[in-house]
Amino acid sequence: MYSVAIKETDHNQVYTHLIRRDRQEDLCFGLYQISTSPGRKTAVINQIIYPEQGDRNIHGNVSFTSQFFDRVISLALKQQCGICFMHSHLTNGWQDMSDDDIDAEQNMAPRIKAVTGLPLVGLTLSRDHFWSARFWSKTAARTYSRFDCGDVRVVGKAFRVSHYDKFYPSLIWDEAFTRTISAWGQQKQTSVARLKVGIVGLGSVGSIVAEALIKTGVRHLTLIDFDTVKRKNLDRLNGIGNAQIGQLKVNAIKTYLLSIASNTDDLTIEVVPYSIAEKTAGDEALGCDILFSCVDRPWPRMILNSISFANYIPIIDGGIDCSINKKGDNLAQARWKTHTVSPNRRCLCCLGQYTPEDVALEQSGLLEDPHYIGALPPDHFIHRGENVYAFSLGLAGMEMQQFLSLLLQPNGQYVGPKEYNFNSGTIDSDFEFECRPGCAFNNKYMGQGDNMNKYLFTGHEVAAASRNAPQEFSPRPTSRFGAIQLWIKNTIGKIKF
């Protein structure tokens, strides 16, 4: 599958340029980097190049001059980027190509490939903000073939996707979703269902979010977590009990989700039993349209932050902070905060969700050293245990609200960071929306695709050790036969031959 991603601010400016009031077509170019994941190759557009005086001829249709093309080639070489060609049509919806359109792009493709090493990406914008796109790839000597993109994603304060119906089969909704569709209509429901949504971390919040997404109609989920179900998890994991102790969280939760789904015919749930710091999980995350960050450590948050800005993938993140009083006999305070991270929004680092120092500490392995942990102050995040199920339920609900606001944009409004104060019952929304000046994620890392991705997934010793460790099993068999199975697992299963 081929795909394109563009920032919302760039889309809005390009729309103003291409959709002219005099109803003539127009054009411009852009530069892109490739973002690669299994089954999908995405052109991440990171710069728009508009025509200057004498760069194009408008005559109902539009054509560009050699001086404009040479300038674009020069910029692409300097920045080591691919080139995309963008023009407008004056009708709505997905746009096919005229013979003139095909000739123009097919003639550009060989030179662009020879100079940049990357295929030409062509895009057509319609009057209703719908994008159509294609890659022109070399398929034989002197032959460049057109490969239509399955979708074009516009990412920013809002999130809009132009899906090409050829690659996304029609969905038939039965009465199980009648109430959901009545809230925002069939078209929006279909857009939600076509998204590929990933959840990183299947603990108390992630397991609740997973069920909420299924109940909302998402038909393609990717579950990423390397850990197994332990007895200490049972008061917090949604849909999990004694029988699942020792199972991988992703497998146990997938089984539960399939058991409660109203229709599994077109439901896909992929399980990835790896850490987001490992390439297997990182590659799968890059294939998602939206990611939920349900992690509580700084290193995975840094990776997800980088994924978002380098690849234009929105990240919905949150966290819980609570503490017991000095007497130890009641709650002192509790609050939980949610936010959406993407281009044109504030990044996780600027939001204070992690610090570079804590990332380096976790990468060093010291956060797994009990002697080092014991010397840390009591209020250090490593000592926290805020994921009480009731609080996680509140946080998961707010994360789902962020998700729906991003997609639906009711009345043209968007939601920024929100923090709920449990003690007072109030919600605070007075937060900075954009990054601090000079933030690297909103500047040099923006739209870098694989140039950034290759540095992110370096391996995770804790995850690798967890996969090789002896597994904990349920202490409560439900039958005599179950007791025998448990004894075999805990006794004979540990003997090494």
C-alpha positions as CSV (number, residue, x, y, z in Angstrom):
1,M,0.0,0.0,0.0
2,Y,1.2,3.5,-0.8
3,S,0.3,6.5,1.2
4,V,0.9,10.3,1.7
5,A,0.9,12.4,4.8
6,I,0.9,16.2,4.9
7,K,0.7,18.7,7.8
8,E,-2.6,20.5,8.2
9,T,-1.0,24.0,8.0
10,D,0.6,23.0,4.7
11,H,-2.6,21.5,3.4
12,N,-4.5,24.7,4.2
13,Q,-2.0,26.9,2.4
14,V,-1.8,24.6,-0.6
15,Y,-5.6,24.6,-0.8
16,T,-5.7,28.4,-0.8
17,H,-3.1,28.4,-3.6
18,L,-4.6,25.6,-5.8
19,I,-8.3,26.2,-5.5
20,R,-8.5,29.5,-7.2
21,R,-11.4,31.9,-7.1
22,D,-11.2,32.3,-10.9
23,R,-11.9,28.5,-11.2
24,Q,-8.7,27.9,-13.1
25,E,-6.4,25.0,-12.2
26,D,-3.0,25.7,-10.5
27,L,0.1,23.8,-9.4
28,C,3.0,23.6,-7.0
29,F,5.7,21.2,-5.9
30,G,6.7,19.7,-2.6
31,L,9.5,17.8,-1.0
32,Y,9.1,14.5,0.9
33,Q,10.9,11.8,2.9
34,I,9.9,8.2,2.9
35,S,8.5,6.5,5.9
36,T,8.5,2.7,5.6
37,S,6.5,0.0,7.5
38,P,5.5,-3.5,6.6
39,G,2.8,-3.2,4.0
40,R,2.9,0.6,3.6
41,K,5.2,3.2,2.1
42,T,4.4,6.8,3.0
43,A,5.6,10.0,1.4
44,V,5.9,12.5,4.3
45,I,5.7,16.0,2.8
46,N,7.9,18.4,4.7
47,Q,8.2,21.4,2.4
48,I,6.0,23.1,-0.2
49,I,7.6,25.0,-3.1
50,Y,5.2,27.6,-4.6
51,P,5.7,29.1,-8.1
52,E,7.3,32.5,-8.5
53,Q,6.8,35.0,-11.2
54,G,7.3,33.3,-14.6
55,D,7.3,29.8,-13.1
56,R,3.9,28.6,-14.7
57,N,1.4,29.4,-17.3
58,I,-2.3,29.5,-16.4
59,H,-4.7,28.9,-19.3
60,G,-7.7,27.1,-17.8
61,N,-5.4,24.2,-17.4
62,V,-1.9,25.0,-16.0
63,S,1.7,24.2,-17.0
64,F,5.1,24.9,-15.4
65,T,8.3,26.3,-16.9
66,S,11.7,24.6,-17.0
67,Q,13.1,27.2,-14.6
68,F,10.6,26.2,-12.0
69,F,11.3,22.5,-12.5
70,D,15.1,23.2,-12.3
71,R,14.6,25.1,-9.0
72,V,12.7,22.2,-7.5
73,I,15.3,19.7,-8.6
74,S,18.1,21.9,-7.0
75,L,16.2,22.1,-3.7
76,A,15.6,18.4,-3.6
77,L,19.2,17.6,-4.2
78,K,20.3,20.0,-1.6
79,Q,18.0,18.6,1.0
80,Q,18.2,15.0,-0.2
81,C,14.4,14.7,-0.6
82,G,12.0,13.2,-3.0
83,I,9.7,15.4,-5.1
84,C,5.9,15.6,-5.3
85,F,3.9,17.4,-7.9
86,M,0.6,18.9,-6.8
87,H,-2.2,20.3,-8.9
88,S,-6.0,21.0,-8.6
89,H,-9.2,19.8,-10.1
90,L,-12.4,21.7,-9.8
91,T,-14.8,18.9,-8.8
92,N,-15.3,17.0,-5.6
93,G,-14.0,13.6,-4.2
94,W,-11.4,11.3,-5.5
95,Q,-10.0,12.5,-8.8
96,D,-8.9,10.3,-11.8
97,M,-6.2,11.6,-14.1
98,S,-6.8,13.0,-17.6
99,D,-4.5,12.0,-20.5
100,D,-2.6,15.4,-20.1
101,D,-2.2,14.7,-16.3
102,I,-0.7,11.3,-17.0
103,D,1.6,12.5,-19.7
104,A,2.9,15.4,-17.5
105,E,3.7,13.1,-14.5
106,Q,5.0,10.2,-16.6
107,N,7.4,12.5,-18.4
108,M,8.7,14.0,-15.1
109,A,9.2,10.6,-13.4
110,P,12.4,9.4,-15.1
111,R,14.4,12.6,-14.4
112,I,13.2,12.9,-10.8
113,K,14.1,9.2,-10.1
114,A,17.5,9.7,-11.7
115,V,18.3,12.8,-9.7
116,T,16.7,12.0,-6.3
117,G,16.7,8.2,-6.3
118,L,13.0,8.3,-5.2
119,P,9.8,8.1,-7.3
120,L,7.7,11.0,-8.3
121,V,4.6,11.4,-6.1
122,G,1.7,13.0,-7.8
123,L,-1.2,14.6,-5.9
124,T,-4.5,16.0,-7.0
125,L,-6.6,18.3,-4.7
126,S,-10.4,18.6,-5.2
127,R,-12.7,21.5,-4.1
128,D,-13.9,19.6,-1.1
129,H,-10.4,19.1,0.4
130,F,-10.1,15.5,-0.9
131,W,-6.7,14.4,-2.0
132,S,-5.9,11.7,-4.6
133,A,-2.3,10.5,-4.9
134,R,0.0,8.1,-6.7
135,F,3.6,6.9,-6.9
136,W,5.4,6.7,-10.2
137,S,7.8,3.8,-9.9
138,K,10.2,2.3,-12.4
139,T,8.9,-1.2,-13.3
140,A,11.2,-1.9,-16.4
141,A,13.8,-0.3,-18.5
142,R,12.4,3.2,-19.5
143,T,9.0,2.3,-18.0
144,Y,7.4,4.1,-15.1
145,S,4.1,2.8,-13.8
146,R,1.4,4.5,-11.7
147,F,0.6,3.0,-8.3
148,D,-2.4,4.7,-6.7
149,C,-2.3,5.5,-3.0
150,G,-4.8,4.0,-0.6
151,D,-5.0,7.2,1.5
152,V,-3.7,10.7,2.1
153,R,-3.6,11.9,5.7
154,V,-3.8,15.5,6.8
155,V,-2.4,15.8,10.3
156,G,-2.5,18.7,12.8
157,K,-5.0,20.1,15.1
158,A,-7.5,18.0,13.2
159,F,-7.0,14.7,11.5
160,R,-8.6,14.0,8.1
161,V,-8.0,11.1,5.8
162,S,-8.9,10.9,2.1
163,H,-9.5,7.1,1.5
164,Y,-9.5,5.7,-2.0
165,D,-12.5,3.3,-2.0
166,K,-10.7,0.9,-4.4
167,F,-8.5,-0.1,-1.5
168,Y,-11.1,0.1,1.3
169,P,-14.1,-2.1,0.8
170,S,-17.6,-0.8,1.8
171,L,-18.7,-1.4,5.3
172,I,-22.1,-2.7,6.2
173,W,-23.2,-1.7,9.7
174,D,-25.8,-3.8,11.5
175,E,-28.1,-2.7,14.3
176,A,-25.3,-3.1,16.9
177,F,-24.0,0.3,15.8
178,T,-27.3,2.1,15.4
179,R,-26.8,4.3,18.4
180,T,-23.2,5.1,17.5
181,I,-24.0,6.1,13.9
182,S,-26.9,8.2,15.1
183,A,-24.4,10.4,17.0
184,W,-22.2,11.4,14.0
185,G,-23.6,9.8,10.8
186,Q,-22.6,7.0,8.5
187,Q,-19.8,8.9,6.7
188,K,-17.9,9.7,9.9
189,Q,-18.4,6.2,11.2
190,T,-16.9,4.7,8.0
191,S,-13.9,7.1,8.3
192,V,-13.4,5.9,11.9
193,A,-13.7,2.2,10.9
194,R,-11.1,2.5,8.2
195,L,-8.4,3.7,10.5
196,K,-5.6,1.5,11.6
197,V,-5.2,2.3,15.3
198,G,-2.3,1.1,17.5
199,I,-2.1,0.9,21.3
200,V,1.4,0.9,22.8
201,G,1.1,-0.6,26.4
202,L,-1.7,-2.9,27.3
203,G,-1.9,-2.2,31.0
204,S,-4.8,-0.7,32.9
205,V,-5.4,2.2,30.5
206,G,-4.5,0.4,27.3
207,S,-6.8,-2.6,27.9
208,I,-9.7,-0.2,28.5
209,V,-9.0,1.8,25.4
210,A,-8.8,-1.4,23.4
211,E,-12.3,-2.3,24.3
212,A,-13.6,1.2,23.8
213,L,-12.1,1.3,20.2
214,I,-13.8,-2.0,19.3
215,K,-17.1,-0.7,20.7
216,T,-16.7,2.5,18.7
217,G,-16.3,0.6,15.5
218,V,-12.6,0.6,14.7
219,R,-12.0,-2.5,12.6
220,H,-8.1,-2.7,12.6
221,L,-6.2,-2.7,15.9
222,T,-2.5,-3.3,16.6
223,L,-1.6,-4.2,20.1
224,I,2.0,-3.6,21.2
225,D,3.3,-4.8,24.6
226,F,6.1,-7.3,25.5
227,D,4.9,-8.1,29.0
228,T,2.9,-11.0,30.4
229,V,-0.1,-11.1,32.7
230,K,0.9,-11.3,36.4
231,R,-1.3,-11.7,39.5
232,K,-0.5,-8.2,40.6
233,N,-2.1,-7.0,37.3
234,L,-5.5,-8.5,37.9
235,D,-7.1,-5.6,39.7
236,R,-6.3,-3.3,36.8
237,L,-6.5,-5.2,33.5
238,N,-9.8,-5.0,31.6
239,G,-11.3,-8.4,30.7
240,I,-8.4,-10.4,32.3
241,G,-8.6,-12.8,35.2
242,N,-6.8,-15.7,36.9
243,A,-7.0,-18.0,33.8
244,Q,-4.8,-15.5,31.8
245,I,-1.9,-15.4,34.3
246,G,1.3,-16.2,32.4
247,Q,-0.1,-15.3,29.0
248,L,1.2,-12.5,26.9
249,K,-0.9,-9.4,27.5
250,V,-1.5,-8.8,23.8
251,N,-2.7,-12.4,23.3
252,A,-5.0,-12.4,26.4
253,I,-6.5,-9.1,25.4
254,K,-7.0,-10.1,21.8
255,T,-8.9,-13.2,22.9
256,Y,-11.1,-11.0,25.1
257,L,-11.8,-8.4,22.4
258,L,-12.8,-11.1,19.9
259,S,-15.2,-12.5,22.5
260,I,-17.0,-9.2,23.0
261,A,-17.0,-7.9,19.4
262,S,-20.4,-7.7,17.8
263,N,-19.0,-8.7,14.4
264,T,-15.6,-10.3,13.8
265,D,-15.9,-10.9,10.0
266,D,-14.0,-7.7,9.1
267,L,-12.2,-7.2,12.4
268,T,-8.4,-7.5,12.4
269,I,-6.4,-7.5,15.6
270,E,-2.6,-7.7,15.2
271,V,-0.5,-8.6,18.3
272,V,3.1,-7.5,18.6
273,P,4.8,-8.9,21.8
274,Y,7.7,-6.5,21.6
275,S,8.8,-3.3,23.2
276,I,8.3,-0.1,21.1
277,A,12.1,0.3,21.4
278,E,12.5,-2.9,19.3
279,K,12.4,-2.7,15.5
280,T,9.6,-5.3,15.2
281,A,7.2,-3.2,17.3
282,G,8.5,0.1,15.9
283,D,7.9,-1.0,12.3
284,E,4.3,-2.0,13.1
285,A,3.7,1.3,14.9
286,L,4.8,3.2,11.8
287,G,2.1,1.4,9.8
288,C,-0.7,2.8,12.1
289,D,-2.7,6.0,11.4
290,I,-3.1,6.9,15.1
291,L,-1.3,5.6,18.2
292,F,-2.4,5.5,21.8
293,S,0.5,5.9,24.2
294,C,-0.5,3.9,27.3
295,V,3.0,3.7,28.7
296,D,4.4,5.1,32.0
297,R,8.2,5.2,31.2
298,P,10.2,8.1,29.6
299,W,12.0,6.0,26.9
300,P,8.9,4.8,25.1
301,R,7.4,8.2,25.3
302,M,10.4,9.7,23.7
303,I,10.2,7.2,20.9
304,L,6.5,7.8,20.3
305,N,7.1,11.6,20.4
306,S,9.7,11.1,17.6
307,I,7.4,8.8,15.6
308,S,4.7,11.5,15.7
309,F,6.7,14.4,14.4
310,A,9.0,12.5,12.0
311,N,6.1,10.5,10.4
312,Y,3.0,12.7,11.0
313,I,1.2,10.1,13.1
314,P,-0.9,11.5,16.0
315,I,-0.2,10.2,19.4
316,I,-2.9,10.2,22.1
317,D,-1.1,10.2,25.5
318,G,-2.0,10.6,29.1
319,G,-0.9,10.0,32.7
320,I,-2.1,9.7,36.3
321,D,-0.6,11.3,39.4
322,C,-1.9,10.4,42.8
323,S,-0.6,10.1,46.4
324,I,-1.6,8.9,49.8
325,N,-1.8,11.2,52.8
326,K,0.9,11.3,55.5
327,K,-1.1,9.1,57.8
328,G,-1.5,6.5,55.1
329,D,-5.2,6.2,55.7
330,N,-6.7,8.1,52.7
331,L,-6.0,9.6,49.3
332,A,-4.2,12.9,49.4
333,Q,-4.7,14.0,45.8
334,A,-5.3,12.5,42.3
335,R,-5.4,13.9,38.8
336,W,-5.1,12.6,35.3
337,K,-4.1,14.5,32.1
338,T,-4.7,13.7,28.4
339,H,-3.4,15.3,25.2
340,T,-2.9,14.7,21.5
341,V,0.6,15.1,20.1
342,S,1.2,15.8,16.4
343,P,2.6,18.4,14.1
344,N,1.0,21.8,14.9
345,R,0.5,20.6,18.5
346,R,2.7,20.6,21.6
347,C,5.1,17.6,21.9
348,L,5.4,15.3,24.8
349,C,8.7,16.7,25.9
350,C,7.4,20.3,25.9
351,L,4.3,19.0,27.8
352,G,6.6,17.7,30.5
353,Q,5.6,14.0,30.0
354,Y,9.3,13.0,30.1
355,T,12.8,14.6,30.3
356,P,15.8,13.7,28.2
357,E,17.6,13.0,31.5
358,D,15.1,10.3,32.5
359,V,15.3,8.8,29.0
360,A,19.0,8.4,29.4
361,L,18.6,6.9,32.8
362,E,16.2,4.3,31.6
363,Q,18.4,3.5,28.6
364,S,21.3,2.9,30.9
365,G,19.4,0.1,32.7
366,L,19.7,1.8,36.1
367,L,15.9,1.9,36.5
368,E,16.0,-1.9,36.7
369,D,18.6,-2.0,39.4
370,P,17.0,-2.4,42.8
371,H,19.9,-0.8,44.6
372,Y,19.8,2.3,42.4
373,I,16.0,2.5,42.7
374,G,16.2,2.2,46.5
375,A,18.3,5.3,46.6
376,L,15.9,7.5,44.5
377,P,13.6,9.9,46.4
378,P,10.1,8.7,47.4
379,D,8.4,11.0,44.9
380,H,10.4,9.8,41.9
381,F,8.2,8.4,39.1
382,I,9.6,4.9,39.4
383,H,8.0,4.6,42.9
384,R,4.6,5.6,41.7
385,G,1.7,3.2,41.5
386,E,-1.2,5.4,40.3
387,N,-2.9,3.0,38.0
388,V,-5.9,2.3,40.2
389,Y,-8.6,0.8,37.9
390,A,-11.2,3.5,38.6
391,F,-8.6,6.3,37.8
392,S,-7.4,4.4,34.7
393,L,-11.1,4.2,33.6
394,G,-11.3,8.0,33.9
395,L,-8.1,8.5,31.9
396,A,-9.1,6.1,29.2
397,G,-12.4,7.9,28.8
398,M,-10.6,11.2,28.3
399,E,-8.2,9.7,25.8
400,M,-11.2,8.4,23.8
401,Q,-12.6,11.9,23.9
402,Q,-9.3,13.2,22.5
403,F,-9.5,10.5,19.8
404,L,-13.0,11.4,18.7
405,S,-12.5,15.2,18.9
406,L,-9.4,14.8,16.6
407,L,-11.6,12.9,14.0
408,L,-15.0,14.5,14.3
409,Q,-14.1,18.2,14.9
410,P,-17.7,19.0,15.9
411,N,-18.6,22.6,15.0
412,G,-15.0,23.1,13.8
413,Q,-13.7,22.9,17.4
414,Y,-10.6,21.0,18.6
415,V,-9.6,19.8,22.0
416,G,-6.2,20.6,23.6
417,P,-4.6,19.2,26.7
418,K,-7.1,18.5,29.6
419,E,-6.4,17.7,33.2
420,Y,-9.0,16.3,35.6
421,N,-8.6,17.1,39.4
422,F,-10.2,14.3,41.3
423,N,-10.3,16.2,44.6
424,S,-12.1,19.2,43.2
425,G,-13.9,17.5,40.3
426,T,-12.8,20.2,37.9
427,I,-11.1,20.0,34.5
428,D,-8.3,22.4,33.6
429,S,-7.7,23.2,29.9
430,D,-5.5,26.3,30.3
431,F,-2.3,24.8,28.8
432,E,0.1,25.9,26.1
433,F,-0.9,24.4,22.7
434,E,2.3,24.8,20.8
435,C,5.9,23.8,21.5
436,R,8.6,26.0,23.1
437,P,10.6,28.1,20.6
438,G,13.5,26.0,19.2
439,C,11.9,22.6,20.0
440,A,13.8,20.1,17.9
441,F,10.7,17.9,17.3
442,N,8.8,20.8,15.8
443,N,11.8,21.9,13.7
444,K,14.6,19.7,12.5
445,Y,12.9,16.3,13.2
446,M,9.7,17.3,11.5
447,G,8.8,15.1,8.5
448,Q,12.1,13.3,8.4
449,G,10.5,9.8,8.1
450,D,13.1,7.0,7.9
451,N,15.9,9.4,8.4
452,M,14.7,9.7,12.0
453,N,13.2,6.2,12.4
454,K,16.6,4.4,11.8
455,Y,17.9,5.9,15.1
456,L,14.8,5.0,17.3
457,F,14.6,1.2,17.5
458,T,17.8,0.1,19.1
459,G,16.6,-2.9,21.1
460,H,15.4,-3.4,24.7
461,E,17.2,-5.8,27.0
462,V,14.3,-5.9,29.6
463,A,11.8,-6.9,26.9
464,A,14.1,-9.6,25.5
465,A,14.8,-10.9,29.0
466,S,11.0,-11.0,29.8
467,R,10.3,-13.2,26.7
468,N,12.9,-15.7,27.9
469,A,12.0,-15.7,31.6
470,P,10.0,-18.5,33.3
471,Q,6.3,-17.6,33.3
472,E,4.1,-17.1,36.3
473,F,1.0,-19.3,36.2
474,S,-2.4,-19.1,37.9
475,P,-2.5,-20.3,41.5
476,R,-6.2,-21.0,41.2
477,P,-7.1,-24.0,38.9
478,T,-10.8,-24.2,38.3
479,S,-11.0,-28.0,38.2
480,R,-9.0,-31.2,39.1
481,F,-7.8,-31.4,35.5
482,G,-6.8,-27.8,35.8
483,A,-4.8,-28.6,38.9
484,I,-2.9,-31.3,37.1
485,Q,-2.1,-29.0,34.2
486,L,-0.9,-26.4,36.7
487,W,1.4,-28.9,38.4
488,I,2.8,-30.0,35.1
489,K,3.6,-26.4,34.1
490,N,5.1,-25.4,37.4
491,T,7.1,-28.6,38.0
492,I,7.9,-30.6,34.9
493,G,7.8,-27.5,32.7
494,K,10.8,-26.1,34.6
495,I,13.0,-29.1,34.2
496,K,15.8,-28.4,31.6
497,F,17.0,-31.3,29.5
